[in-house]
Amino acid sequence: MIGIDPETPEENPEILQYVARNHDNTAGVYAAVLVEGLVRPGDEIVLLD
């Protein structure tokens, strides 16, 4: 998923190449579960700062 442009359905292999070269071939997301449950298509997702 990291190689897909979030604005379009187009793949961009340059993103993966950048990660491989500059971040020891790793990428990740930090997250914490506030309330257990299921996330379904159409559910609202809120990013907190």
C-alpha positions as CSV (number, residue, x, y, z in Angstrom):
1,M,0.0,0.0,0.0
2,I,2.9,2.4,0.6
3,G,3.5,2.5,-3.2
4,I,0.0,3.7,-4.0
5,D,-0.8,7.4,-4.4
6,P,-3.5,8.3,-1.8
7,E,-5.0,10.8,-4.2
8,T,-5.3,8.4,-7.2
9,P,-5.3,4.6,-7.7
10,E,-1.9,4.9,-9.4
11,E,1.1,3.0,-8.1
12,N,4.4,4.9,-7.6
13,P,7.4,2.6,-7.3
14,E,9.6,5.6,-6.5
15,I,8.1,5.7,-3.0
16,L,9.3,2.1,-2.2
17,Q,12.7,2.8,-3.7
18,Y,13.0,5.9,-1.5
19,V,12.1,3.9,1.6
20,A,14.5,1.1,0.7
21,R,17.4,3.5,0.2
22,N,16.8,5.9,3.1
23,H,15.0,4.0,5.8
24,D,16.7,0.6,5.9
25,N,13.9,-1.0,3.9
26,T,11.4,-0.4,6.7
27,A,8.2,1.7,7.0
28,G,5.5,1.7,9.7
29,V,2.7,3.4,11.4
30,Y,2.5,4.0,15.1
31,A,-1.0,3.5,16.6
32,A,-2.8,2.7,19.8
33,V,-6.1,1.0,20.3
34,L,-8.4,3.3,22.3
35,V,-11.5,1.1,22.0
36,E,-11.6,-2.5,20.8
37,G,-13.9,-3.3,17.9
38,L,-14.2,-3.8,14.2
39,V,-13.5,-1.2,11.5
40,R,-15.8,-1.7,8.6
41,P,-15.9,0.0,5.1
42,G,-17.6,3.4,5.5
43,D,-16.6,3.8,9.2
44,E,-15.2,7.2,10.2
45,I,-11.5,7.2,11.1
46,V,-10.0,10.1,13.0
47,L,-6.3,10.9,13.2
48,L,-5.2,12.4,16.5
49,D,-2.2,14.6,16.9
